[in-house]
């Protein structure tokens, strides 16, 4: 007589793709996910994720590549000023879409290599619109870094701390109407990003004129 096996049947091993792992990591936050957390999200063993990505960094780079593909180049025929404005919008939108992307870009120096084709397209359009090659690359870098840094600041103001208060609520409690910086609703929207972008553009215009 054969004794029946007790317990749940394990069935076939769950299957998932590299993109499934990337989506799980992005859902958890590219700056804070763990391989174990991704495995739990997918309903698989941690070792199964490691069969596709040999380290957390490898999965981070896959996430960076995925996020970069969501950025759209500007339409043809724009002035170099509008190309830079469009770039700021795209970088900001990407950071909004993927929480934690902003700080991760700064933590991984080679992050820009995942948007090499996008970067080349932008620089070529800027040159075509009147900037020199070096000016174009510098302008993209300046706009990109400024936008990312602004988003890190805004994200911190939106973040809820252990005490249940957001960053901006803490700032309000620590400042008065006589403080040099008095928080207002724009701080958790885009902050001073637009002013900074226009400041950069005006500086570039002067350099081009000279």
DRENFIKE-62543 format. One record per residue: residue number from 1; x, y, z of N, C-alpha, C in turn; residue in one letter. Coordinates in Angstrom, 2 decimals, always signed. Example, Ala and Ser with C-alpha at 12.3 -4.5 7.8 and 13.67 -1.06 7.14 Angstrom:
2
[1 [+13.19 -5.69 +7.80] [+12.30 -4.50 +7.80] [+13.20 -3.30 +7.80] A];
[2 [+12.85 -2.25 +7.08] [+13.67 -1.06 +7.14] [+12.90 +0.03 +7.87] S];
END
This chain:
210
[1 [+0.85 -1.20 +0.00] [+0.00 +0.00 +0.00] [+0.89 +1.25 +0.00] X];
[2 [+0.55 +2.16 -0.88] [+1.35 +3.39 -0.97] [+0.74 +4.44 -0.07] X];
[3 [+1.54 +4.97 +0.81] [+1.06 +6.01 +1.72] [+0.99 +7.35 +0.99] X];
[4 [-0.16 +8.01 +0.98] [-0.27 +9.29 +0.27] [+0.60 +10.36 +0.93] X];
[5 [+1.15 +11.24 +0.10] [+1.98 +12.34 +0.62] [+1.08 +13.40 +1.22] X];
[6 [+1.47 +13.87 +2.37] [+0.70 +14.89 +3.06] [+1.25 +16.28 +2.74] X];
[7 [+0.44 +17.28 +2.98] [+0.89 +18.65 +2.75] [+0.52 +19.15 +1.37] X];
[8 [+0.80 +20.39 +1.13] [+0.46 +21.04 -0.15] [+1.41 +20.57 -1.24] X];
[9 [+0.86 +20.44 -2.41] [+1.70 +20.12 -3.55] [+2.47 +21.38 -3.96] X];
[10 [+3.72 +21.18 -4.20] [+4.52 +22.35 -4.58] [+4.23 +22.77 -6.01] X];
[11 [+3.93 +21.82 -6.87] [+3.63 +22.15 -8.27] [+4.88 +22.63 -8.98] X];
[12 [+4.71 +23.10 -10.20] [+5.86 +23.58 -10.96] [+6.43 +24.85 -10.36] X];
[13 [+7.70 +25.02 -10.50] [+8.34 +26.23 -10.00] [+7.78 +27.45 -10.73] X];
[14 [+7.46 +28.52 -9.98] [+6.94 +29.71 -10.64] [+7.96 +30.30 -11.60] X];
[15 [+7.50 +30.76 -12.73] [+8.39 +31.34 -13.72] [+8.23 +32.85 -13.73] X];
[16 [+9.32 +33.54 -13.93] [+9.28 +35.00 -14.04] [+10.43 +35.43 -14.93] X];
[17 [+10.34 +36.63 -15.43] [+11.34 +37.15 -16.35] [+12.20 +38.20 -15.65] X];
[18 [+13.25 +38.59 -16.33] [+14.11 +39.67 -15.81] [+13.30 +40.94 -15.65] X];
[19 [+12.40 +41.20 -16.61] [+11.59 +42.42 -16.53] [+10.65 +42.36 -15.33] X];
[20 [+10.14 +41.18 -15.00] [+9.30 +41.04 -13.81] [+10.08 +41.46 -12.57] X];
[21 [+11.34 +41.05 -12.50] [+12.18 +41.41 -11.35] [+12.44 +42.91 -11.31] X];
[22 [+12.66 +43.49 -12.48] [+12.88 +44.94 -12.56] [+11.64 +45.68 -12.09] X];
[23 [+10.48 +45.27 -12.55] [+9.24 +45.94 -12.16] [+9.00 +45.81 -10.65] X];
[24 [+9.31 +44.66 -10.10] [+9.16 +44.47 -8.65] [+10.10 +45.38 -7.89] X];
[25 [+11.34 +45.50 -8.36] [+12.32 +46.36 -7.70] [+11.90 +47.82 -7.77] X];
[26 [+11.41 +48.24 -8.92] [+10.96 +49.62 -9.08] [+9.75 +49.90 -8.19] X];
[27 [+8.88 +48.91 -8.06] [+7.70 +49.06 -7.20] [+8.12 +49.24 -5.74] X];
[28 [+9.12 +48.50 -5.32] [+9.60 +48.60 -3.94] [+10.43 +49.86 -3.72] X];
[29 [+10.98 +50.42 -4.78] [+11.84 +51.60 -4.69] [+13.25 +51.25 -5.08] X];
[30 [+13.73 +51.84 -6.17] [+15.05 +51.49 -6.69] [+16.16 +51.78 -5.69] X];
[31 [+15.92 +52.71 -4.77] [+16.94 +53.08 -3.79] [+16.91 +52.22 -2.54] X];
[32 [+15.88 +51.38 -2.39] [+15.75 +50.67 -1.11] [+15.39 +49.19 -1.22] X];
[33 [+15.12 +48.72 -2.43] [+14.72 +47.32 -2.55] [+15.85 +46.38 -2.13] X];
[34 [+15.47 +45.19 -1.73] [+16.43 +44.12 -1.47] [+16.09 +42.96 -2.40] X];
[35 [+17.06 +42.11 -2.65] [+16.79 +40.93 -3.48] [+15.73 +40.06 -2.82] X];
[36 [+15.80 +39.94 -1.50] [+14.80 +39.15 -0.78] [+13.41 +39.76 -0.94] X];
[37 [+13.34 +41.09 -0.89] [+12.06 +41.76 -1.07] [+11.49 +41.55 -2.46] X];
[38 [+12.35 +41.60 -3.46] [+11.92 +41.35 -4.84] [+11.40 +39.93 -4.97] X];
[39 [+12.11 +38.98 -4.36] [+11.69 +37.58 -4.41] [+10.31 +37.41 -3.78] X];
[40 [+10.11 +38.05 -2.64] [+8.80 +37.97 -1.97] [+7.71 +38.56 -2.85] X];
[41 [+8.02 +39.70 -3.47] [+7.06 +40.35 -4.36] [+6.67 +39.42 -5.51] X];
[42 [+7.62 +38.66 -6.00] [+7.38 +37.76 -7.13] [+6.85 +36.40 -6.70] X];
[43 [+6.94 +36.11 -5.40] [+6.51 +34.81 -4.91] [+7.46 +33.69 -5.25] X];
[44 [+8.75 +34.01 -5.27] [+9.77 +33.00 -5.60] [+10.84 +33.01 -4.52] X];
[45 [+11.73 +32.04 -4.59] [+12.86 +32.00 -3.66] [+13.89 +33.05 -4.04] X];
[46 [+14.61 +33.54 -3.05] [+15.66 +34.53 -3.30] [+16.68 +34.01 -4.31] X];
[47 [+17.00 +32.74 -4.21] [+17.99 +32.15 -5.12] [+17.53 +32.22 -6.57] X];
[48 [+16.22 +32.22 -6.79] [+15.70 +32.29 -8.16] [+16.02 +33.65 -8.78] X];
[49 [+15.95 +34.71 -7.97] [+16.29 +36.04 -8.47] [+17.78 +36.13 -8.76] X];
[50 [+18.58 +35.52 -7.88] [+20.03 +35.55 -8.08] [+20.46 +34.78 -9.32] X];
[51 [+19.62 +33.90 -9.81] [+19.96 +33.19 -11.04] [+19.91 +34.13 -12.25] X];
[52 [+19.13 +35.21 -12.12] [+19.04 +36.20 -13.20] [+19.96 +37.39 -12.96] X];
[53 [+20.12 +37.77 -11.71] [+20.96 +38.93 -11.35] [+21.90 +38.49 -10.24] X];
[54 [+23.19 +38.53 -10.51] [+24.15 +37.99 -9.53] [+24.40 +38.91 -8.34] X];
[55 [+23.83 +40.12 -8.38] [+23.99 +41.05 -7.26] [+22.88 +42.08 -7.30] X];
[56 [+22.74 +42.79 -6.20] [+21.75 +43.88 -6.16] [+22.12 +44.95 -7.18] X];
[57 [+23.42 +45.27 -7.27] [+23.86 +46.29 -8.22] [+23.46 +45.94 -9.65] X];
[58 [+23.54 +44.67 -9.99] [+23.16 +44.26 -11.35] [+21.69 +44.55 -11.61] X];
[59 [+20.85 +44.33 -10.61] [+19.42 +44.62 -10.76] [+19.18 +46.12 -10.78] X];
[60 [+19.95 +46.87 -10.00] [+19.83 +48.34 -10.04] [+20.12 +48.84 -11.45] X];
[61 [+21.18 +48.34 -12.06] [+21.52 +48.79 -13.41] [+20.43 +48.41 -14.41] X];
[62 [+19.80 +47.27 -14.22] [+18.69 +46.89 -15.09] [+17.52 +47.86 -14.90] X];
[63 [+17.30 +48.29 -13.67] [+16.25 +49.27 -13.38] [+16.57 +50.62 -14.01] X];
[64 [+17.83 +51.04 -13.92] [+18.25 +52.30 -14.52] [+18.03 +52.28 -16.03] X];
[65 [+18.36 +51.17 -16.66] [+18.17 +51.04 -18.10] [+16.69 +51.10 -18.45] X];
[66 [+15.87 +50.44 -17.65] [+14.42 +50.43 -17.90] [+13.84 +51.83 -17.76] X];
[67 [+14.21 +52.52 -16.68] [+13.71 +53.88 -16.45] [+14.16 +54.82 -17.56] X];
[68 [+15.39 +54.67 -18.01] [+15.92 +55.53 -19.06] [+15.15 +55.41 -20.36] X];
[69 [+14.62 +54.23 -20.63] [+13.87 +54.03 -21.87] [+12.53 +54.75 -21.88] X];
[70 [+12.10 +55.24 -20.72] [+10.82 +55.95 -20.66] [+10.96 +57.41 -21.07] X];
[71 [+12.18 +57.88 -21.22] [+12.41 +59.28 -21.58] [+12.28 +59.46 -23.09] X];
[72 [+11.55 +60.49 -23.49] [+11.34 +60.75 -24.91] [+12.14 +61.96 -25.35] X];
[73 [+12.79 +61.89 -26.50] [+13.57 +63.03 -26.99] [+12.67 +64.17 -27.43] X];
[74 [+13.18 +65.37 -27.48] [+12.37 +66.51 -27.92] [+12.06 +66.41 -29.40] X];
[75 [+10.97 +67.02 -29.83] [+10.66 +67.03 -31.26] [+11.69 +67.86 -32.02] X];
[76 [+11.83 +67.58 -33.30] [+12.77 +68.34 -34.13] [+12.33 +69.79 -34.26] X];
[77 [+13.30 +70.65 -34.48] [+13.00 +72.04 -34.79] [+12.92 +72.98 -33.60] X];
[78 [+13.17 +72.49 -32.38] [+13.12 +73.37 -31.22] [+14.40 +74.19 -31.11] X];
[79 [+14.30 +75.33 -30.47] [+15.50 +76.11 -30.14] [+16.27 +75.35 -29.08] X];
[80 [+17.56 +75.67 -28.92] [+18.33 +74.95 -27.91] [+17.79 +75.24 -26.51] X];
[81 [+17.23 +76.45 -26.34] [+16.64 +76.78 -25.04] [+15.47 +75.85 -24.72] X];
[82 [+14.60 +75.63 -25.71] [+13.45 +74.76 -25.49] [+13.85 +73.28 -25.38] X];
[83 [+14.94 +72.92 -26.03] [+15.45 +71.55 -25.87] [+15.88 +71.32 -24.42] X];
[84 [+16.53 +72.31 -23.82] [+16.95 +72.19 -22.43] [+15.74 +72.16 -21.50] X];
[85 [+14.73 +72.97 -21.79] [+13.51 +72.94 -20.99] [+12.83 +71.58 -21.09] X];
[86 [+12.79 +71.04 -22.29] [+12.20 +69.71 -22.50] [+12.98 +68.65 -21.73] X];
[87 [+14.30 +68.78 -21.73] [+15.14 +67.83 -21.01] [+14.83 +67.84 -19.52] X];
[88 [+14.70 +69.04 -18.96] [+14.36 +69.16 -17.54] [+13.02 +68.49 -17.24] X];
[89 [+12.05 +68.69 -18.12] [+10.73 +68.08 -17.93] [+10.82 +66.56 -17.95] X];
[90 [+11.59 +66.02 -18.89] [+11.71 +64.57 -19.01] [+12.42 +63.96 -17.81] X];
[91 [+13.48 +64.60 -17.37] [+14.22 +64.09 -16.20] [+13.32 +64.13 -14.96] X];
[92 [+12.61 +65.24 -14.80] [+11.71 +65.38 -13.64] [+10.61 +64.31 -13.69] X];
[93 [+10.00 +64.13 -14.86] [+8.92 +63.15 -15.00] [+9.42 +61.74 -14.68] X];
[94 [+10.64 +61.44 -15.10] [+11.21 +60.11 -14.85] [+11.43 +59.90 -13.36] X];
[95 [+11.91 +60.94 -12.67] [+12.12 +60.84 -11.23] [+10.79 +60.72 -10.49] X];
[96 [+9.76 +61.39 -10.99] [+8.43 +61.29 -10.38] [+7.86 +59.89 -10.55] X];
[97 [+8.11 +59.30 -11.71] [+7.55 +57.99 -12.03] [+8.21 +56.87 -11.24] X];
[98 [+9.50 +57.02 -10.97] [+10.25 +55.96 -10.30] [+10.88 +56.50 -9.01] X];
[99 [+10.15 +56.41 -7.89] [+10.67 +56.92 -6.61] [+12.03 +56.31 -6.27] X];
[100 [+12.93 +57.18 -5.82] [+14.27 +56.74 -5.46] [+15.25 +56.77 -6.60] X];
[101 [+14.75 +57.02 -7.82] [+15.64 +57.08 -8.98] [+16.63 +58.23 -8.84] X];
[102 [+16.15 +59.37 -8.33] [+16.99 +60.56 -8.23] [+18.29 +60.29 -7.47] X];
[103 [+18.18 +59.83 -6.23] [+19.38 +59.61 -5.42] [+20.21 +58.46 -5.97] X];
[104 [+19.55 +57.47 -6.58] [+20.28 +56.32 -7.13] [+21.18 +56.75 -8.28] X];
[105 [+20.72 +57.68 -9.10] [+21.54 +58.18 -10.21] [+22.84 +58.77 -9.68] X];
[106 [+22.77 +59.50 -8.57] [+23.97 +60.09 -8.00] [+24.85 +59.03 -7.31] X];
[107 [+24.24 +57.96 -6.84] [+25.01 +56.92 -6.15] [+25.71 +55.97 -7.12] X];
[108 [+25.24 +55.93 -8.36] [+25.84 +55.05 -9.37] [+26.43 +55.92 -10.48] X];
[109 [+27.73 +56.22 -10.42] [+28.36 +57.15 -11.37] [+28.19 +56.77 -12.84] X];
[110 [+28.01 +55.49 -13.12] [+27.87 +55.08 -14.53] [+26.42 +55.04 -14.99] X];
[111 [+25.52 +55.61 -14.19] [+24.09 +55.57 -14.54] [+23.83 +56.17 -15.92] X];
[112 [+24.58 +57.22 -16.27] [+24.33 +57.91 -17.54] [+24.57 +57.02 -18.75] X];
[113 [+25.34 +55.95 -18.58] [+25.63 +55.08 -19.73] [+24.38 +54.36 -20.23] X];
[114 [+23.36 +54.31 -19.40] [+22.12 +53.64 -19.81] [+21.25 +54.53 -20.70] X];
[115 [+21.61 +55.80 -20.82] [+20.86 +56.69 -21.72] [+21.78 +57.28 -22.78] X];
[116 [+22.80 +56.52 -23.15] [+23.79 +57.00 -24.11] [+23.15 +57.44 -25.42] X];
[117 [+22.23 +56.64 -25.95] [+21.58 +57.01 -27.21] [+20.73 +58.26 -27.05] X];
[118 [+20.01 +58.35 -25.93] [+19.19 +59.53 -25.65] [+20.08 +60.76 -25.51] X];
[119 [+21.17 +60.61 -24.78] [+22.10 +61.72 -24.58] [+22.69 +62.18 -25.90] X];
[120 [+23.08 +61.24 -26.74] [+23.66 +61.59 -28.04] [+22.64 +62.35 -28.89] X];
[121 [+21.39 +61.92 -28.84] [+20.33 +62.59 -29.59] [+20.17 +64.03 -29.12] X];
[122 [+20.13 +64.23 -27.81] [+19.96 +65.58 -27.25] [+21.13 +66.48 -27.64] X];
[123 [+22.34 +65.98 -27.45] [+23.53 +66.78 -27.76] [+23.55 +67.14 -29.24] X];
[124 [+23.24 +66.20 -30.10] [+23.20 +66.48 -31.54] [+22.17 +67.55 -31.87] X];
[125 [+21.01 +67.48 -31.23] [+19.98 +68.49 -31.47] [+20.41 +69.86 -30.95] X];
[126 [+21.07 +69.88 -29.80] [+21.56 +71.15 -29.26] [+22.60 +71.78 -30.18] X];
[127 [+23.48 +70.95 -30.72] [+24.49 +71.45 -31.66] [+23.82 +71.98 -32.92] X];
[128 [+22.86 +71.24 -33.41] [+22.13 +71.66 -34.61] [+21.40 +72.98 -34.37] X];
[129 [+20.99 +73.21 -33.11] [+20.26 +74.43 -32.78] [+21.17 +75.61 -32.47] X];
[130 [+22.51 +75.38 -32.45] [+23.41 +76.51 -32.30] [+24.47 +76.43 -31.23] X];
[131 [+24.44 +75.41 -30.38] [+25.48 +75.29 -29.36] [+26.68 +74.51 -29.89] X];
[132 [+27.84 +74.76 -29.30] [+29.01 +73.96 -29.63] [+28.89 +72.59 -28.97] X];
[133 [+29.69 +71.64 -29.43] [+29.62 +70.28 -28.89] [+29.86 +70.26 -27.38] X];
[134 [+30.92 +70.93 -26.94] [+31.22 +70.95 -25.51] [+30.15 +71.70 -24.73] X];
[135 [+29.66 +72.81 -25.29] [+28.59 +73.56 -24.64] [+27.34 +72.70 -24.48] X];
[136 [+27.02 +71.94 -25.52] [+25.81 +71.11 -25.50] [+25.90 +70.04 -24.42] X];
[137 [+27.04 +69.36 -24.34] [+27.22 +68.32 -23.33] [+27.17 +68.92 -21.92] X];
[138 [+27.83 +70.09 -21.75] [+27.82 +70.76 -20.46] [+26.41 +71.18 -20.06] X];
[139 [+25.67 +71.74 -21.02] [+24.31 +72.20 -20.73] [+23.41 +71.05 -20.31] X];
[140 [+23.52 +69.92 -21.02] [+22.71 +68.75 -20.65] [+23.06 +68.29 -19.24] X];
[141 [+24.35 +68.21 -18.95] [+24.80 +67.76 -17.63] [+24.31 +68.70 -16.54] X];
[142 [+24.42 +70.00 -16.79] [+24.02 +71.02 -15.81] [+22.52 +70.93 -15.55] X];
[143 [+21.73 +70.87 -16.61] [+20.28 +70.78 -16.47] [+19.89 +69.48 -15.77] X];
[144 [+20.51 +68.38 -16.19] [+20.19 +67.08 -15.59] [+20.50 +67.03 -14.11] X];
[145 [+21.72 +67.44 -13.74] [+22.12 +67.42 -12.33] [+21.23 +68.33 -11.49] X];
[146 [+20.92 +69.51 -12.01] [+20.08 +70.46 -11.28] [+18.69 +69.89 -11.05] X];
[147 [+18.12 +69.30 -12.08] [+16.78 +68.73 -11.97] [+16.74 +67.59 -10.97] X];
[148 [+17.73 +66.71 -11.04] [+17.78 +65.57 -10.12] [+17.96 +66.05 -8.68] X];
[149 [+18.86 +67.01 -8.47] [+19.10 +67.52 -7.12] [+17.84 +68.18 -6.56] X];
[150 [+17.13 +68.93 -7.40] [+15.87 +69.55 -6.96] [+14.86 +68.49 -6.57] X];
[151 [+14.81 +67.42 -7.34] [+13.84 +66.37 -7.03] [+14.17 +65.66 -5.73] X];
[152 [+15.45 +65.47 -5.44] [+15.84 +64.87 -4.17] [+15.33 +65.73 -3.01] X];
[153 [+15.48 +67.05 -3.14] [+15.01 +67.95 -2.10] [+13.50 +67.91 -1.92] X];
[154 [+12.77 +67.91 -3.03] [+11.31 +67.87 -2.98] [+10.84 +66.54 -2.40] X];
[155 [+11.48 +65.45 -2.81] [+11.10 +64.13 -2.29] [+11.27 +64.06 -0.77] X];
[156 [+12.33 +64.69 -0.26] [+12.56 +64.71 +1.19] [+11.47 +65.49 +1.91] X];
[157 [+10.99 +66.55 +1.28] [+9.92 +67.35 +1.88] [+8.59 +66.60 +1.88] X];
[158 [+8.41 +65.72 +0.92] [+7.18 +64.92 +0.85] [+7.23 +63.70 +1.77] X];
[159 [+8.43 +63.26 +2.09] [+8.63 +62.02 +2.86] [+8.03 +62.12 +4.26] X];
[160 [+7.35 +61.07 +4.66] [+6.78 +61.01 +6.01] [+7.80 +60.36 +6.94] X];
[161 [+8.12 +61.05 +8.03] [+9.11 +60.54 +8.97] [+8.51 +59.58 +9.98] X];
[162 [+9.35 +59.12 +10.90] [+8.91 +58.17 +11.93] [+7.84 +58.76 +12.83] X];
[163 [+7.82 +60.09 +12.94] [+6.83 +60.73 +13.81] [+5.51 +61.01 +13.09] X];
[164 [+5.42 +60.58 +11.83] [+4.18 +60.77 +11.08] [+4.07 +62.11 +10.38] X];
[165 [+5.09 +62.95 +10.52] [+5.07 +64.25 +9.85] [+5.88 +64.22 +8.57] X];
[166 [+5.44 +65.01 +7.60] [+6.22 +65.13 +6.37] [+7.39 +66.08 +6.61] X];
[167 [+8.32 +66.04 +5.68] [+9.48 +66.92 +5.78] [+9.10 +68.38 +5.84] X];
[168 [+8.12 +68.77 +5.02] [+7.75 +70.19 +4.99] [+7.04 +70.58 +6.28] X];
[169 [+6.33 +69.66 +6.91] [+5.70 +69.97 +8.19] [+6.76 +70.22 +9.26] X];
[170 [+7.84 +69.47 +9.21] [+8.94 +69.69 +10.15] [+9.56 +71.06 +9.91] X];
[171 [+9.75 +71.41 +8.63] [+10.32 +72.72 +8.30] [+9.42 +73.84 +8.82] X];
[172 [+8.11 +73.70 +8.61] [+7.17 +74.73 +9.08] [+7.26 +74.91 +10.59] X];
[173 [+7.44 +73.80 +11.30] [+7.53 +73.87 +12.76] [+8.82 +74.53 +13.22] X];
[174 [+9.84 +74.53 +12.37] [+11.15 +75.04 +12.77] [+11.45 +76.43 +12.19] X];
[175 [+10.50 +77.00 +11.46] [+10.71 +78.33 +10.87] [+9.59 +79.28 +11.28] X];
[176 [+9.85 +80.56 +11.07] [+8.83 +81.59 +11.32] [+8.71 +82.46 +10.08] X];
[177 [+7.78 +83.40 +10.12] [+7.59 +84.28 +8.96] [+8.78 +85.20 +8.74] X];
[178 [+9.69 +85.28 +9.72] [+10.88 +86.12 +9.55] [+12.10 +85.32 +9.07] X];
[179 [+11.94 +84.03 +8.90] [+13.05 +83.19 +8.43] [+13.43 +83.56 +7.00] X];
[180 [+14.69 +83.34 +6.64] [+15.14 +83.62 +5.28] [+14.36 +82.79 +4.28] X];
[181 [+14.16 +81.53 +4.58] [+13.38 +80.65 +3.72] [+12.09 +80.27 +4.45] X];
[182 [+10.97 +80.71 +3.90] [+9.66 +80.40 +4.48] [+8.96 +79.41 +3.55] X];
[183 [+8.65 +78.21 +4.02] [+8.06 +77.20 +3.15] [+6.69 +77.59 +2.62] X];
[184 [+6.43 +77.21 +1.38] [+5.12 +77.41 +0.77] [+4.79 +76.17 -0.05] X];
[185 [+3.56 +76.06 -0.58] [+3.14 +74.84 -1.29] [+4.05 +74.44 -2.44] X];
[186 [+4.74 +75.40 -3.06] [+5.59 +75.07 -4.20] [+6.76 +74.17 -3.80] X];
[187 [+7.10 +74.19 -2.53] [+8.24 +73.40 -2.07] [+8.03 +71.90 -2.29] X];
[188 [+6.80 +71.44 -2.22] [+6.54 +70.01 -2.43] [+6.01 +69.73 -3.84] X];
[189 [+6.04 +70.75 -4.68] [+5.63 +70.56 -6.08] [+6.89 +70.43 -6.94] X];
[190 [+7.44 +71.57 -7.36] [+8.67 +71.55 -8.14] [+9.75 +72.43 -7.52] X];
[191 [+9.43 +73.00 -6.37] [+10.41 +73.85 -5.72] [+10.81 +75.02 -6.62] X];
[192 [+12.10 +75.29 -6.68] [+12.61 +76.39 -7.51] [+13.20 +75.87 -8.82] X];
[193 [+12.80 +74.67 -9.22] [+13.38 +74.07 -10.43] [+13.26 +74.98 -11.64] X];
[194 [+12.07 +75.48 -11.91] [+11.87 +76.27 -13.13] [+12.72 +77.53 -13.14] X];
[195 [+12.86 +78.19 -12.00] [+13.72 +79.37 -11.92] [+15.17 +79.01 -12.18] X];
[196 [+15.59 +77.88 -11.66] [+16.98 +77.45 -11.86] [+17.25 +77.10 -13.32] X];
[197 [+16.29 +76.44 -13.95] [+16.45 +76.09 -15.37] [+16.57 +77.36 -16.20] X];
[198 [+15.72 +78.34 -15.94] [+15.78 +79.59 -16.69] [+17.07 +80.35 -16.41] X];
[199 [+17.57 +80.26 -15.19] [+18.84 +80.90 -14.83] [+19.97 +80.28 -15.63] X];
[200 [+19.97 +78.96 -15.73] [+21.00 +78.26 -16.51] [+20.92 +78.67 -17.98] X];
[201 [+19.72 +78.73 -18.51] [+19.54 +79.09 -19.92] [+20.04 +80.51 -20.18] X];
[202 [+19.74 +81.44 -19.27] [+20.22 +82.82 -19.46] [+21.74 +82.86 -19.43] X];
[203 [+22.35 +82.08 -18.56] [+23.80 +82.03 -18.51] [+24.39 +81.46 -19.79] X];
[204 [+23.75 +80.42 -20.33] [+24.21 +79.83 -21.58] [+24.05 +80.82 -22.74] X];
[205 [+22.96 +81.58 -22.72] [+22.74 +82.58 -23.77] [+23.86 +83.61 -23.78] X];
[206 [+24.29 +84.03 -22.59] [+25.38 +85.01 -22.51] [+26.67 +84.41 -23.04] X];
[207 [+26.92 +83.14 -22.71] [+28.14 +82.49 -23.19] [+28.12 +82.37 -24.71] X];
[208 [+26.97 +82.04 -25.27] [+26.86 +81.93 -26.73] [+27.09 +83.28 -27.39] X];
[209 [+26.55 +84.34 -26.78] [+26.71 +85.69 -27.33] [+28.17 +86.11 -27.32] X];
[210 [+28.88 +85.74 -26.24] [+30.29 +86.13 -26.12] [+31.18 +85.31 -27.06] X];
END
